[in-house]
């Protein structure tokens, strides 16, 4: 091999190394400055997991809450309202380790005419881990304390429940066998209101 050919080979190898370094840096930037080990071991979508993550979603009849103050389900009697607009979850599991991860919930909250200027509210929401279509494994309830900005009757809040853990029977047990379900703590009357498909949205008049 001539000296010129050797130099060309070395130059090409150096270029490839630079491209690889830039690719790793880019992956770290996109992943929120996580370590190289995390990017390659976990991957953005848990590519080394045995299977998919558990499905995460809001339960239909508990995904919304409407507080009524006074007699009748009229818009003038609407107090605080809430809706779970988005649920996402990331998980990790390799070998025979349990499934661990986080669930992030986006809440769209409202303040109706019956609040009479009250800006502070406390909602209650829950997160449950279940065997798919079978039984609840664990359920926890959390307070959601919010203060509506002066002059605002709507607010969006995002909460992350960290470090859930689901035991697996064997190293072939997939996240498909489980579900992560979220919802508001609602009264029987509020649950019936949701099941009927009715809703009131702030600034939208009667629904």
C-alpha positions as a Markdown table, in Angstrom:
| # | Residue | x | y | z |
|---|---|---|---|---|
| 1 | Unk | 0.0 | 0.0 | 0.0 |
| 2 | Unk | 1.4 | 3.4 | -1.0 |
| 3 | Unk | 2.0 | 6.2 | 1.6 |
| 4 | Unk | -0.8 | 8.2 | 0.0 |
| 5 | Unk | -3.2 | 5.3 | 0.3 |
| 6 | Unk | -2.3 | 4.9 | 4.0 |
| 7 | Unk | -2.8 | 8.6 | 4.6 |
| 8 | Unk | -6.2 | 8.4 | 3.0 |
| 9 | Unk | -7.2 | 5.4 | 5.1 |
| 10 | Unk | -6.1 | 7.2 | 8.3 |
| 11 | Unk | -8.0 | 10.4 | 7.3 |
| 12 | Unk | -11.2 | 8.4 | 6.7 |
| 13 | Unk | -10.9 | 6.6 | 10.0 |
| 14 | Unk | -10.3 | 9.9 | 11.8 |
| 15 | Unk | -13.4 | 11.4 | 10.1 |
| 16 | Unk | -15.5 | 8.3 | 11.2 |
| 17 | Unk | -14.3 | 8.7 | 14.8 |
| 18 | Unk | -15.4 | 12.4 | 14.8 |
| 19 | Unk | -18.8 | 11.5 | 13.4 |
| 20 | Unk | -19.3 | 8.9 | 16.1 |
| 21 | Unk | -18.3 | 11.4 | 18.8 |
| 22 | Unk | -20.7 | 14.0 | 17.4 |
| 23 | Unk | -23.4 | 11.4 | 17.3 |
| 24 | Unk | -22.9 | 10.5 | 21.0 |
| 25 | Unk | -22.9 | 14.2 | 21.9 |
| 26 | Unk | -26.1 | 14.7 | 20.0 |
| 27 | Unk | -27.8 | 11.8 | 21.7 |
| 28 | Unk | -26.8 | 13.2 | 25.1 |
| 29 | Unk | -28.2 | 16.6 | 24.2 |
| 30 | Unk | -31.5 | 15.2 | 23.1 |
| 31 | Unk | -31.8 | 12.9 | 26.1 |
| 32 | Unk | -31.4 | 15.8 | 28.6 |
| 33 | Unk | -27.7 | 15.4 | 29.4 |
| 34 | Unk | -28.0 | 11.8 | 30.5 |
| 35 | Unk | -24.8 | 9.8 | 30.7 |
| 36 | Unk | -23.4 | 7.8 | 27.7 |
| 37 | Unk | -24.1 | 4.6 | 29.6 |
| 38 | Unk | -27.8 | 5.5 | 30.0 |
| 39 | Unk | -28.2 | 6.4 | 26.4 |
| 40 | Unk | -26.8 | 3.1 | 25.2 |
| 41 | Unk | -28.0 | 0.8 | 28.0 |
| 42 | Unk | -31.6 | 2.2 | 28.2 |
| 43 | Unk | -32.2 | 4.0 | 25.0 |
| 44 | Unk | -34.8 | 6.6 | 24.4 |
| 45 | Unk | -37.6 | 4.0 | 24.1 |
| 46 | Unk | -36.2 | 1.3 | 26.4 |
| 47 | Unk | -34.9 | -0.6 | 23.3 |
| 48 | Unk | -33.3 | -3.3 | 25.5 |
| 49 | Unk | -36.4 | -4.1 | 27.5 |
| 50 | Unk | -37.7 | -7.6 | 27.3 |
| 51 | Unk | -41.0 | -6.1 | 25.9 |
| 52 | Unk | -43.1 | -2.9 | 25.9 |
| 53 | Unk | -43.9 | -0.8 | 28.9 |
| 54 | Unk | -47.2 | -1.2 | 30.6 |
| 55 | Unk | -50.0 | 0.8 | 29.0 |
| 56 | Unk | -50.7 | 4.0 | 30.8 |
| 57 | Unk | -54.0 | 5.8 | 30.6 |
| 58 | Unk | -56.8 | 7.7 | 32.5 |
| 59 | Unk | -59.9 | 5.8 | 33.5 |
| 60 | Unk | -62.8 | 7.2 | 31.5 |
| 61 | Unk | -65.2 | 7.8 | 34.4 |
| 62 | Unk | -62.5 | 9.4 | 36.6 |
| 63 | Unk | -60.6 | 11.4 | 33.9 |
| 64 | Unk | -62.7 | 14.5 | 34.6 |
| 65 | Unk | -64.1 | 16.2 | 37.7 |
| 66 | Unk | -66.7 | 18.9 | 38.0 |
| 67 | Unk | -67.6 | 20.4 | 41.4 |
| 68 | Unk | -71.1 | 21.8 | 41.7 |
| 69 | Unk | -72.0 | 24.3 | 44.4 |
| 70 | Unk | -75.7 | 24.7 | 45.0 |
| 71 | Unk | -78.7 | 23.0 | 43.6 |
| 72 | Unk | -78.8 | 21.6 | 40.1 |
| 73 | Unk | -76.1 | 20.8 | 37.5 |
| 74 | Unk | -76.1 | 24.3 | 36.0 |
| 75 | Unk | -73.2 | 26.2 | 34.7 |
| 76 | Unk | -73.7 | 29.0 | 37.3 |
| 77 | Unk | -73.1 | 26.4 | 40.0 |
| 78 | Unk | -69.8 | 25.1 | 38.6 |
| 79 | Unk | -66.9 | 25.4 | 41.1 |
| 80 | Unk | -63.5 | 23.9 | 40.3 |
| 81 | Unk | -63.1 | 21.5 | 37.4 |
| 82 | Unk | -60.4 | 19.3 | 36.1 |
| 83 | Unk | -59.5 | 17.0 | 33.2 |
| 84 | Unk | -56.6 | 14.6 | 32.7 |
| 85 | Unk | -55.5 | 15.5 | 29.2 |
| 86 | Unk | -52.4 | 13.3 | 28.8 |
| 87 | Unk | -50.7 | 10.4 | 30.5 |
| 88 | Unk | -47.3 | 9.1 | 29.5 |
| 89 | Unk | -44.9 | 6.6 | 31.1 |
| 90 | Unk | -41.4 | 5.4 | 30.6 |
| 91 | Unk | -40.1 | 2.2 | 32.0 |
| 92 | Unk | -37.0 | 0.0 | 32.3 |
| 93 | Unk | -36.5 | -3.7 | 32.8 |
| 94 | Unk | -33.8 | -6.1 | 31.7 |
| 95 | Unk | -33.0 | -9.6 | 32.8 |
| 96 | Unk | -35.2 | -10.7 | 35.7 |
| 97 | Unk | -35.3 | -7.2 | 37.3 |
| 98 | Unk | -38.7 | -5.6 | 38.2 |
| 99 | Unk | -40.3 | -3.1 | 35.8 |
| 100 | Unk | -39.4 | 0.4 | 37.1 |
| 101 | Unk | -40.2 | 3.8 | 35.8 |
| 102 | Unk | -42.2 | 7.0 | 36.0 |
| 103 | Unk | -45.7 | 8.2 | 35.0 |
| 104 | Unk | -46.3 | 11.8 | 33.9 |
| 105 | Unk | -49.8 | 13.3 | 34.0 |
| 106 | Unk | -51.0 | 16.5 | 32.5 |
| 107 | Unk | -54.0 | 18.2 | 34.1 |
| 108 | Unk | -56.2 | 21.0 | 32.6 |
| 109 | Unk | -57.9 | 22.7 | 35.5 |
| 110 | Unk | -60.7 | 25.3 | 35.6 |
| 111 | Unk | -62.3 | 27.7 | 38.0 |
| 112 | Unk | -66.0 | 28.2 | 37.4 |
| 113 | Unk | -68.4 | 31.1 | 38.4 |
| 114 | Unk | -69.4 | 29.5 | 41.7 |
| 115 | Unk | -65.8 | 29.8 | 43.1 |
| 116 | Unk | -66.6 | 33.5 | 43.8 |
| 117 | Unk | -63.0 | 34.6 | 43.2 |
| 118 | Unk | -61.4 | 31.7 | 45.2 |
| 119 | Unk | -58.0 | 30.9 | 43.6 |
| 120 | Unk | -56.7 | 28.1 | 45.8 |
| 121 | Unk | -57.9 | 24.5 | 45.2 |
| 122 | Unk | -56.9 | 21.0 | 46.2 |
| 123 | Unk | -57.7 | 18.1 | 43.9 |
| 124 | Unk | -57.1 | 14.5 | 44.7 |
| 125 | Unk | -55.8 | 12.0 | 42.1 |
| 126 | Unk | -54.7 | 8.4 | 42.2 |
| 127 | Unk | -52.3 | 6.2 | 40.3 |
| 128 | Unk | -52.9 | 2.4 | 40.2 |
| 129 | Unk | -50.8 | -0.5 | 38.9 |
| 130 | Unk | -52.9 | -3.4 | 37.8 |
| 131 | Unk | -52.6 | -6.8 | 36.2 |
| 132 | Unk | -54.2 | -6.3 | 32.8 |
| 133 | Unk | -57.9 | -6.8 | 33.1 |
| 134 | Unk | -57.5 | -8.7 | 36.4 |
| 135 | Unk | -56.8 | -6.9 | 39.7 |
| 136 | Unk | -55.1 | -3.9 | 41.3 |
| 137 | Unk | -51.6 | -4.5 | 42.5 |
| 138 | Unk | -51.0 | -1.1 | 44.1 |
| 139 | Unk | -52.9 | 2.2 | 44.3 |
| 140 | Unk | -51.8 | 5.5 | 45.8 |
| 141 | Unk | -53.6 | 8.8 | 46.1 |
| 142 | Unk | -51.9 | 12.2 | 45.9 |
| 143 | Unk | -53.0 | 15.8 | 46.5 |
| 144 | Unk | -52.8 | 18.3 | 43.7 |
| 145 | Unk | -52.6 | 21.8 | 45.2 |
| 146 | Unk | -52.9 | 24.7 | 42.8 |
| 147 | Unk | -53.3 | 28.4 | 42.9 |
| 148 | Unk | -54.9 | 30.0 | 39.9 |
| 149 | Unk | -53.1 | 33.2 | 38.7 |
| 150 | Unk | -54.9 | 36.5 | 39.3 |
| 151 | Unk | -57.4 | 37.0 | 36.6 |
| 152 | Unk | -57.1 | 33.5 | 35.2 |
| 153 | Unk | -59.7 | 30.8 | 35.3 |
| 154 | Unk | -57.7 | 28.0 | 33.6 |
| 155 | Unk | -54.3 | 26.4 | 34.4 |
| 156 | Unk | -52.3 | 23.5 | 33.1 |
| 157 | Unk | -50.3 | 21.4 | 35.5 |
| 158 | Unk | -48.0 | 18.5 | 34.9 |
| 159 | Unk | -47.0 | 16.1 | 37.7 |
| 160 | Unk | -44.6 | 13.1 | 37.6 |
| 161 | Unk | -45.0 | 10.1 | 39.9 |
| 162 | Unk | -41.6 | 8.6 | 40.1 |
| 163 | Unk | -40.1 | 5.2 | 40.8 |
| 164 | Unk | -43.0 | 2.8 | 40.4 |
| 165 | Unk | -41.9 | -0.8 | 40.6 |
| 166 | Unk | -43.7 | -3.9 | 39.3 |
| 167 | Unk | -42.4 | -7.4 | 40.2 |
| 168 | Unk | -42.1 | -9.9 | 37.4 |
| 169 | Unk | -42.6 | -13.7 | 37.7 |
| 170 | Unk | -39.8 | -14.5 | 35.3 |
| 171 | Unk | -37.3 | -12.8 | 33.0 |
| 172 | Unk | -39.8 | -13.4 | 30.1 |
| 173 | Unk | -42.7 | -11.5 | 31.8 |
| 174 | Unk | -43.5 | -8.5 | 29.7 |
| 175 | Unk | -44.9 | -5.1 | 30.6 |
| 176 | Unk | -47.9 | -6.0 | 28.4 |
| 177 | Unk | -49.2 | -8.0 | 31.4 |
| 178 | Unk | -49.7 | -4.8 | 33.4 |
| 179 | Unk | -51.4 | -1.4 | 33.2 |
| 180 | Unk | -50.9 | 2.0 | 34.9 |
| 181 | Unk | -54.3 | 3.7 | 35.4 |
| 182 | Unk | -54.8 | 7.2 | 36.7 |
| 183 | Unk | -57.9 | 9.2 | 37.7 |
| 184 | Unk | -59.4 | 11.9 | 40.0 |
| 185 | Unk | -61.0 | 10.9 | 43.3 |
| 186 | Unk | -64.6 | 11.5 | 42.3 |
| 187 | Unk | -67.9 | 11.1 | 44.2 |
| 188 | Unk | -70.6 | 8.7 | 42.9 |
| 189 | Unk | -72.5 | 11.7 | 41.5 |
| 190 | Unk | -69.4 | 13.0 | 39.7 |
| 191 | Unk | -68.7 | 9.5 | 38.3 |
| 192 | Unk | -72.3 | 9.3 | 37.0 |
| 193 | Unk | -72.0 | 12.7 | 35.4 |
| 194 | Unk | -68.8 | 11.5 | 33.6 |
| 195 | Unk | -70.4 | 8.3 | 32.5 |
| 196 | Unk | -73.3 | 10.2 | 31.0 |
| 197 | Unk | -70.8 | 12.0 | 28.8 |
| 198 | Unk | -71.7 | 15.4 | 30.2 |
| 199 | Unk | -69.2 | 18.2 | 30.7 |
| 200 | Unk | -68.9 | 21.8 | 31.6 |
| 201 | Unk | -65.8 | 23.7 | 30.5 |
| 202 | Unk | -64.9 | 27.1 | 31.8 |
| 203 | Unk | -65.6 | 29.9 | 29.3 |
| 204 | Unk | -67.6 | 27.5 | 27.2 |
| 205 | Unk | -71.0 | 28.1 | 28.7 |
| 206 | Unk | -73.2 | 25.1 | 29.4 |
| 207 | Unk | -72.1 | 21.7 | 28.1 |
